[in-house]
């Protein structure tokens, strides 16, 4: 069944946003990067003080794991949770390795670009059951940009398998990739710069956890 657009309950990690904005992000150099592209920011999450927010309440959690990864969980249904490290960038290619660590395959996870505040940003989302979409929050309202519903794709590694997710924000063009394959591309003029980040979401079922590693932001 195709995933329809929900009027998501915007239970944002407000404490996370504050933590990210006041943190001191580092740029660890442990993970391999492409020699042909300029790295603007990177984090392999091996340092628990690298600047990403750490918080937990009844609705959501985000924290570094003991094995050097970053774990986010959306606990309630029809919910998006996001976190960001406190950067200001314009054109970016945001990449991360993401693995479902708990909950249903009927989920959403990916990367964020041009984050203005908790009400305004772009996101690039895939699901563990093989769907994908580019969307945005604008003035607190969620909207899909690349299609009316999340679209199926064979590029996603299903279930608990890891996926490499990439979102490009270049000029007015937004492009989503998974595991090296382009999935969607769309044009939008709402936001021109801002922070980068990560996003996890639920639909009809609660308690979705996703583990992230090797977060890299390139100059596209």
BAGU-624039 format. One record per atom (N, C-alpha, C, O): residue in three letters; x, y, z. Coordinates in steps of 0.1 Angstrom, whole numbers, plus 5000, padded with zeros to 4 digits. Last residue first. Example, Ala and Ser with C-alpha at 12.3 -4.5 7.8 and 13.67 -1.06 7.14 Angstrom:
2
SER512849785071
SER513749895071
SER512950005079
SER513450115080
ALA513249435078
ALA512349555078
ALA513249675078
ALA514249675085
# end
This chain:
220
UNK528352014965
UNK527951934953
UNK528651974940
UNK528351924929
UNK530351964992
UNK530052064982
UNK529651994969
UNK530351914964
UNK529051725015
UNK529951765005
UNK529451894998
UNK528251924999
UNK528851595047
UNK528251695038
UNK529351745028
UNK530351795032
UNK528251285062
UNK529151365055
UNK528351465046
UNK527351435040
UNK528051045087
UNK527351165082
UNK528451255075
UNK529351295082
UNK528450775098
UNK529250835086
UNK528450945079
UNK528150935067
UNK525250655109
UNK526750655109
UNK527250725096
UNK526550735086
UNK522350595128
UNK523050665118
UNK524550665120
UNK525050665131
UNK519550395134
UNK520850425138
UNK521650485126
UNK521550435115
UNK516150445144
UNK517150435133
UNK518550475138
UNK518650575146
UNK513050325155
UNK514350365159
UNK515250345147
UNK515150245139
UNK509650375162
UNK510650355151
UNK512050405156
UNK512150525159
UNK507150375177
UNK508450315182
UNK509350275170
UNK509750155169
UNK503950295161
UNK504850375169
UNK506250305170
UNK506450205164
UNK502150315130
UNK502750235141
UNK503850315148
UNK504550385142
UNK501450485110
UNK500350425118
UNK500850345130
UNK500150325139
UNK504450635110
UNK503150655103
UNK502050595113
UNK501750655123
UNK507350825120
UNK506450715121
UNK505150745113
UNK504950855109
UNK510750925111
UNK509350945113
UNK508550815114
UNK508950705110
UNK513751115114
UNK513050985116
UNK511551005118
UNK511151095125
UNK516551295101
UNK515051285104
UNK514651145105
UNK515151055097
UNK519351515104
UNK518751385102
UNK517251385106
UNK516851475114
UNK520951795087
UNK520551715098
UNK519951585094
UNK520151535083
UNK522052145082
UNK521852005077
UNK521351925089
UNK521451965101
UNK520852485080
UNK521552375087
UNK521252245079
UNK520352235071
UNK520952705052
UNK520552665065
UNK521352545070
UNK522352515064
UNK519452845022
UNK520552805030
UNK520052765044
UNK518852785047
UNK517052885008
UNK518252895000
UNK519552855008
UNK520552815003
UNK513652775003
UNK514852795012
UNK516152795004
UNK516252714995
UNK511752774982
UNK511452824995
UNK512652865003
UNK512652965010
UNK511852674956
UNK512552804959
UNK512352854973
UNK512752964976
UNK512352364940
UNK511652444950
UNK512452564954
UNK513652554955
UNK512152074919
UNK512552214921
UNK511752284931
UNK510452274931
UNK513251734923
UNK512251834922
UNK512851974924
UNK513951994929
UNK513651394919
UNK514251524918
UNK513151624916
UNK512151594909
UNK514351054932
UNK513451164928
UNK514251294927
UNK515351314933
UNK516450864930
UNK515150824932
UNK514150934928
UNK513150904921
UNK519550744919
UNK518650854920
UNK517250814920
UNK516850724912
UNK521650524937
UNK520650534927
UNK519750654929
UNK519250674940
UNK523250484959
UNK523850524947
UNK522950544935
UNK523350574924
UNK521550434981
UNK522450334976
UNK522950354962
UNK523150264954
UNK519450684970
UNK519650574979
UNK520450474973
UNK520250424962
UNK518851034966
UNK519450914962
UNK519450814973
UNK519350854985
UNK517051324956
UNK517251214966
UNK517851094959
UNK517451054948
UNK517451674951
UNK517551534945
UNK517851434956
UNK518651454964
UNK516351984942
UNK516451894953
UNK516451754947
UNK515551724940
UNK517252304929
UNK517052164926
UNK517352074939
UNK518352084945
UNK517952564932
UNK516552534934
UNK516252384932
UNK515052344934
UNK521152494943
UNK520352594937
UNK518852574941
UNK518552554953
UNK520952184956
UNK521852264947
UNK520952364939
UNK520252334931
UNK520951954977
UNK520252074976
UNK521252164968
UNK522252214974
UNK520651604979
UNK521351714973
UNK520451834972
UNK519351834968
UNK520951335000
UNK520051444996
UNK520851564991
UNK521651614998
UNK521250985005
UNK521851115000
UNK520851214996
UNK519951174988
UNK521850695023
UNK520850795019
UNK521650925016
UNK522450965023
UNK522350365023
UNK523150495022
UNK522250595015
UNK521850585004
UNK521150135046
UNK520950205034
UNK521750335034
UNK521850405045
UNK521249805061
UNK521649945060
UNK521450005047
UNK521449935037
UNK518349605071
UNK519649625063
UNK519949775063
UNK519049855064
UNK516049535083
UNK517149585091
UNK518349615084
UNK519449645090
UNK513949605055
UNK514149555068
UNK515249625076
UNK515349745076
UNK515649645023
UNK514549635032
UNK514949585046
UNK515949525048
UNK517349885005
UNK517549755012
UNK516549745023
UNK516549815033
UNK515950044978
UNK516050034992
UNK516349894997
UNK515749794992
UNK515350034951
UNK516750074955
UNK516950054970
UNK518150054974
UNK512850004942
UNK513549884944
UNK514949914949
UNK515749814951
UNK510150204955
UNK511450194948
UNK512150064951
UNK512050014963
UNK507050384956
UNK507850264958
UNK509150274950
UNK509250334939
UNK506650714971
UNK506650624959
UNK507450504962
UNK508550514968
UNK504350884991
UNK505650824990
UNK505550714980
UNK504650634979
UNK502151104972
UNK502450994982
UNK503850954981
UNK504550974971
UNK502551304954
UNK501451324964
UNK501651224975
UNK501151244987
UNK506051394950
UNK504851314947
UNK503751344957
UNK504151384968
UNK507951574958
UNK508251494947
UNK507051414942
UNK507051364930
UNK506951704981
UNK507251784969
UNK507351694957
UNK506951734946
UNK504651705008
UNK505551624999
UNK505651704987
UNK504751764982
UNK504651905037
UNK504151885024
UNK505151795016
UNK506351815017
UNK503652035069
UNK504451935061
UNK503851915048
UNK502551905046
UNK503952345084
UNK503152255076
UNK503952165068
UNK504852205061
UNK505652535095
UNK505052435104
UNK504152335097
UNK503752235103
UNK506552695074
UNK505552755084
UNK504852645093
UNK503752665096
UNK507152395059
UNK507152535057
UNK506052595066
UNK504952565065
UNK508952105054
UNK508152175064
UNK508252325061
UNK509352375060
UNK509051895025
UNK509452015033
UNK508452045044
UNK507252015043
UNK510451615007
UNK509351695013
UNK509951815020
UNK511151845020
UNK510651334986
UNK511351454990
UNK510151544995
UNK509151554989
UNK510550974993
UNK509851104990
UNK510851224993
UNK511651205002
UNK509950614991
UNK510850734991
UNK510050864987
UNK509050854980
UNK509950275001
UNK509350394996
UNK510250514998
UNK511250505006
UNK510650015014
UNK510850045000
UNK510050154994
UNK509550144983
UNK510449965041
UNK509649875032
UNK509649925018
UNK508849885010
UNK511950155053
UNK512450025053
UNK511649925045
UNK512049815043
UNK512050455033
UNK511450375044
UNK512050235042
UNK512550195032
UNK513350795031
UNK513150665025
UNK512550585037
UNK512450625048
UNK513551145024
UNK513151035033
UNK512950905025
UNK512350905014
UNK514751455029
UNK514851355019
UNK514651215027
UNK515451185036
UNK513451795036
UNK513951655040
UNK513851565028
UNK513151575019
UNK513952145043
UNK513752035034
UNK514151905040
UNK515051895049
UNK512252365067
UNK513352295062
UNK512952195051
UNK511752165050
UNK510652515093
UNK511052545079
UNK512352465075
UNK513452505080
UNK510152485120
UNK509052495111
UNK509352505096
UNK508452505088
UNK512552495134
UNK511752375135
UNK510552375126
UNK509852275124
UNK514552665109
UNK514052645123
UNK513152525123
UNK513052455113
UNK515952605086
UNK515852745091
UNK515552745106
UNK516152815114
UNK517852385068
UNK517052395080
UNK517152535086
UNK518152585089
UNK519052285045
UNK518452415046
UNK517452435057
UNK516452495056
UNK518151925048
UNK519052035044
UNK518252175045
UNK517052175046
UNK518251595062
UNK517651735061
UNK518651825055
UNK519851815058
UNK517751245055
UNK518551365058
UNK517751495056
UNK516751495050
UNK515950965070
UNK516751025060
UNK517551145065
UNK517951155076
UNK512950775072
UNK514150815078
UNK515050875066
UNK514850845055
UNK509950605082
UNK510550705074
UNK511850755080
UNK511950775092
UNK508050295080
UNK508750405087
UNK509150515078
UNK508850505066
UNK507350005082
UNK506550115078
UNK506950245085
UNK506250285094
UNK508849825097
UNK509349865084
UNK508549985078
UNK509050055069
UNK508749895132
UNK508149855120
UNK508949895108
UNK509649995108
UNK511449865156
UNK510149905151
UNK509749845138
UNK510449765132
UNK514949945153
UNK513749905161
UNK512449945154
UNK512450045147
UNK516950025137
UNK517349965149
UNK516149915157
UNK516349845167
UNK517750065103
UNK516650055113
UNK517049975125
UNK517649865123
UNK520450265094
UNK519950125096
UNK518850125106
UNK518950185117
UNK522250465072
UNK521150455081
UNK520650315082
UNK520550245072
UNK524850685064
UNK524450545064
UNK523350525075
UNK523650565087
UNK524450985045
UNK524550915058
UNK524250765055
UNK523550735046
UNK524951315031
UNK524951165030
UNK525151105043
UNK525751155052
UNK524151595012
UNK524151535026
UNK524051385025
UNK523051335019
UNK525451844995
UNK525151704993
UNK525351635006
UNK526451615011
UNK524552194992
UNK525152074999
UNK524651944993
UNK523651934986
UNK524552534992
UNK524452414983
UNK525252304990
UNK526352314993
UNK524852645022
UNK523952685011
UNK523752555002
UNK522852485004
UNK524852645058
UNK525452605045
UNK524452645034
UNK523252665037
UNK525652645090
UNK524952725081
UNK525652705067
UNK526752745065
UNK525052405117
UNK525852455106
UNK524952555098
UNK523752555099
UNK524152225139
UNK524452365140
UNK525352425130
UNK526452475133
UNK523251965137
UNK524451985144
UNK524852135146
UNK525752165153
UNK519851835144
UNK520851905135
UNK522051955143
UNK521951985155
UNK517051625141
UNK518151675149
UNK519151735139
UNK519251685128
UNK513551535143
UNK514751565136
UNK515751625145
UNK515451675156
UNK510651335139
UNK511651385148
UNK512951415140
UNK513351335132
UNK507251305132
UNK508551325127
UNK509451385138
UNK509051475146
UNK504451095135
UNK505351185141
UNK506651195133
UNK507151085129
UNK502450885137
UNK502351005129
UNK503151115134
UNK502651225136
UNK502850775172
UNK502450755158
UNK502350895151
UNK502250995157
UNK505950805193
UNK504450805190
UNK504150795175
UNK505050815167
UNK508750785190
UNK507950685198
UNK506450685196
UNK505850585196
UNK511450785171
UNK510150845171
UNK509250745178
UNK508950635173
UNK514850795178
UNK513650715179
UNK512450805180
UNK512350905188
UNK518250775168
UNK517050855170
UNK515850765170
UNK515850665163
UNK521750755174
UNK520450675173
UNK519250775176
UNK519350845186
UNK524850735160
UNK523850825165
UNK522450765163
UNK522150725152
UNK527850545172
UNK526850585162
UNK525850685168
UNK525950715180
UNK529650405189
UNK530050515180
UNK529050545169
UNK529550565157
UNK528750225207
UNK529650175196
UNK529850285185
UNK530250255174
UNK526950345223
UNK528250305229
UNK529250265218
UNK530450275220
UNK525450625206
UNK525450495211
UNK526850455216
UNK527850525213
UNK524050945213
UNK525150865208
UNK525050725214
UNK524750705225
UNK520551015208
UNK521751005216
UNK522750925208
UNK522550865199
UNK517151085212
UNK518351105203
UNK519551095212
UNK519651165222
UNK513651015213
UNK514951015219
UNK515951035208
UNK515751015196
UNK510151095222
UNK511251085212
UNK512651075220
UNK512751125231
UNK508151105241
UNK507751105227
UNK508951065217
UNK508651015206
UNK509051115267
UNK508051015264
UNK507751005249
UNK507250905245
UNK512551185260
UNK511351205268
UNK510351105263
UNK510751005257
UNK515951285257
UNK514951175257
UNK513751225265
UNK513851285276
UNK518951395240
UNK517751415248
UNK516851295247
UNK516951215238
UNK521551555225
UNK521251435233
UNK520051465242
UNK520151545251
UNK522651695194
UNK521851695206
UNK521651555212
UNK521651455205
UNK526051695184
UNK524751665181
UNK523951655194
UNK524551625204
UNK528751755191
UNK527851865189
UNK526451825186
UNK525551915185
UNK530651565200
UNK530851635187
UNK529751735183
UNK529851795172
UNK530851405221
UNK530751555224
UNK530951625211
UNK531351745211
UNK531251145214
UNK529851185220
UNK529751335223
UNK528651375227
UNK532751055186
UNK532951145197
UNK531551185202
UNK530851255195
UNK531850905165
UNK532750835175
UNK532950925187
UNK533350865198
UNK530351015145
UNK529750995158
UNK530550915168
UNK530050865178
UNK531551105122
UNK531250955123
UNK530750915136
UNK530550795139
UNK530851385104
UNK530851325117
UNK530651175116
UNK529551135111
UNK531551685085
UNK531451535086
UNK531451495101
UNK532051565109
UNK531451935060
UNK531151895074
UNK531051745074
UNK530551685065
UNK532351965035
UNK532052085042
UNK531852055057
UNK532052145066
UNK534751835013
UNK533951805025
UNK533651935032
UNK534652005036
UNK534651834978
UNK535051914990
UNK534151875002
UNK532951885000
UNK535551544959
UNK534551644964
UNK534951704977
UNK535551644985
UNK537451364954
UNK537051454943
UNK536051554947
UNK535751644939
UNK537851184974
UNK538951284972
UNK538551384962
UNK539151494961
UNK535251094996
UNK535651104982
UNK536751214980
UNK536551324985
UNK536350955027
UNK535551045020
UNK536051055005
UNK537251015003
UNK536150725055
UNK536650765042
UNK535750865035
UNK534550855036
UNK536250855089
UNK535650785079
UNK536150825065
UNK536550935063
UNK537851025105
UNK538050885106
UNK537450805094
UNK538050715089
UNK537751295112
UNK538251255099
UNK538551105097
UNK539351055089
UNK535251505126
UNK536151385127
UNK536551345113
UNK535751345103
UNK534651795132
UNK534651725119
UNK535651615120
UNK536751625114
UNK532451905158
UNK533751885153
UNK533551815139
UNK532451785135
UNK530252155172
UNK530452045163
UNK531952025159
UNK532652125157
UNK529252245200
UNK530552275193
UNK530852155184
UNK531652075188
UNK525952375206
UNK526952275207
UNK528252325199
UNK528252435194
UNK523752525202
UNK524752575212
UNK525852485213
UNK526752505221
UNK522252395184
UNK522652535181
UNK523652585190
UNK524452665186
UNK521752155196
UNK522552155184
UNK523052295181
UNK524252315177
UNK520152225217
UNK521452165220
UNK522352175208
UNK523552205209
UNK517952315204
UNK518652405212
UNK520052355215
UNK521052425214
UNK517052075192
UNK517452195184
UNK518252285192
UNK519252345186
UNK516551925215
UNK517651885206
UNK518052005197
UNK519252025195
UNK514352045225
UNK515652055233
UNK516752005224
UNK517952055227
UNK512551985205
UNK512952125208
UNK514252135215
UNK515152215212
UNK511951775185
UNK512851765196
UNK513351905198
UNK514451945194
UNK508451805178
UNK509851825175
UNK510651815187
UNK510251835198
UNK505851685168
UNK506451675181
UNK507951685180
UNK508651585180
UNK503551745149
UNK504951795149
UNK505451805163
UNK505451905170
UNK501851495134
UNK501951565147
UNK503351615148
UNK504251535149
UNK501051525100
UNK501951475110
UNK501751565123
UNK501651685122
UNK498851445081
UNK498951565088
UNK499751525101
UNK499151505111
UNK500351235055
UNK499651255068
UNK499751395073
UNK500751465070
UNK500151105024
UNK500551225031
UNK499651235044
UNK498451235043
UNK500350745022
UNK499750875019
UNK500350985028
UNK500950955038
UNK502150495008
UNK502050575020
UNK501450715016
UNK502050785008
UNK500650224991
UNK501350344991
UNK501150435003
UNK500050435009
UNK500949885000
UNK500050005000
UNK500950125000
UNK501850135008
# end
